[in-house]
Structure formats: C-alpha cells, structure tokens
C-alpha cells in the first residue's frame, strides 16, 4: 500500500492541501525560480517510467510561496499516470491558483523510457515542454530571463 501511495499519491492531493499555510505576504515583485526539481512519473500510454527535471519560475504580486512547495506542487502532478505536456501545464495552472502571480513559467525536461526501450529505441533523447503564462508569455524580456535562469 505504501508503494502505491509513493507512485500514485498525487491523485489524493490538491493545490490547497499541498500549499497549506505556506503563502506569505511579501513585498517582492521580481522573479523567483526553483530549477532542477527531480521528478519520476509513469507514462499513461505505455505504463513505462519517464523522469527528469522541472524548472518553475514566477513573479509574485504580494504573496510568495514557500520554496519547497514548488517542488511539492510538481510532485503532486508527477505522482500520477501522466504525460509530460499535461504535467507542464498543470504545474503552471496550480501556481496561478495558489498565489495569483503576475506570471509563471514552467519547463520540464524528460527522458522517456518508452523511447529508450520500445519502438525507436533512442536513448539519450530529452523531451522539452514549456508553459508560459502572464508576463512570461507577454514580455520577451521576462521569458528570456527565466530561460537564462534555467540553463
């Protein structure tokens, strides 16, 4: 049972449960980025693992989120049967729900074992997905800053 929760516990969580009391009033309106958040998930199409790193950035509007909560939000969505594109968007939308930032960016780098083990059998490939919202989408300078932080 504990093994199942470790793999699929994300179904039992939501943004409010994960964030709890980790929203803080703060007069800070510059970019906050947490990068290289490790993740492991299971492809919903092949039931084969994929894994990699997640980078999350946001610009607060009066509220910041405890830094570990960014990793917890990512974990909540990766601990489900998933696809990488959906994880990327779900994390961005959860950040918007949690603290209403002026912008959010999420980049996911994934290695998919279905690409390595089945079909084309191409190991070493990395799939990149991104979701940009608010100022990260509308302002090229903000987007460029985030992309530089994620290198």
N, C-alpha and C positions, 0 to 999 in steps of 0.2 A: 504493500500500500504506500509506503513512504517513497519507493522508487517511482511509482506512478505520479505522485504529487510533485516529485522533483522534475519529472519530464513534462507533465501536463498541468501543473498547479496554476498556470496563468488563466485557466478558464474560471477559477474560483475568485479571481481578483478583479478589481476595477480601479479606476484612477483615484477615486476618493479614499478607498482602503489603502492604497499604496502611498499616497501623499500624506494622509492623516494630518498631523499638526506641523508639517514641515514647510509651510508657506510663511514667509517672513516679510514684514513691511520693511522696505529698504529703498532709500532714495538713490538708486543706481540705475542708469539708463544706457549703459554700454554693454557690449556683447559678453555673454557668459557661455563658455564652451567646455564640454567634457568630451574628450576623444578617447578612442581605443577601448571602448567598453566591449569586452569579450562577450560573445553570445554563442549558444548552441541551440539549434532548433531541428525540427523534423519536417521534411517536405511532405505536404499534404497529398501530393500527386503520386509519389513513389514510396513514401514511408521510409525514406533514407535520410540520414542526417545532412545538415548543412550548418556551417559555422563561420565566424569571422569577427569583424569589429564594427561597432556603431559609434558615430560621432553625432552629438546633439549640441546645437547652439541656439540661444535665444536672447532677445533684448527685453529686459524687464520693463514694466510700466508700474512701478511702485511696489511690486512683490517679487521676491526671489524664492527659489525652491532649494531646499537642502540638496547639496550636490549629489549625495548618494541616491536621492530619489530619482534622478535622471537615469541612473543605472537600473533602479527598481522598475521604473516605467518600461524600459527596454526589456527587462527580464520578463515582465508580465506578458508581453506580447510574443516573445520568443519561446516561451514555455507552453506552446500550443502547436497543433498541426498547422503549418503555415506555408506561405510563400513570401519571398523577400520583398516583393513590391508592396504587399499589404502591410508587412511589419513596418516598413519605412513610413508609410502614410499614417498608420495607427499611432506611432510614437509622436509624430508631429501634431496630430489632432488631440492626443492626450495632453501634450504640453499646452496647447491653446485652452483646453478645458480646465486645466489645473490652475493656470495663473494669468491667462489672457495677455501674453506678451505682445509687443508691437510687431514681432516677427519671430519665426522659428525656422531652423534648417536641420535636416536630418540626412545623414549619408550612411548607407550600410554597404559594407564590403563583405561579400560572402563567397565561400568555397563550398560548392555543392557536390556532395559525394555521388549524386546521380550522374553528374557529368564525368566523374572520375572512374566510376565502377561500371556504369551501364553505357549502352549506346556508343557515343563518340569516344569515350574513354580518354578524355583530355584532362590530365592532372595539371595543376599549376595555374589553371584559369581562375580569375576572380571576377565575380559579377558585382557591378556597382549600381546602386539605386540612390536616388535623392528625392526629397520633397522639400520645397521651399515655400514658405507662407509669409504673408505680410511684407515687412521691409526686406526680408531675404529674397523675396520674389520680385518686388518692385524696384529695389535700389541695387544697381550693379555693384556699387562700392561695398555695401553690406555683404552681398553674396560673395564678392571676391575676398573680403576679409575672412569670412567663415571658411572658404575653401583654402586659404593660406594657413589658417589655424589647423586645418585637418590634415595637412601634409605630414 
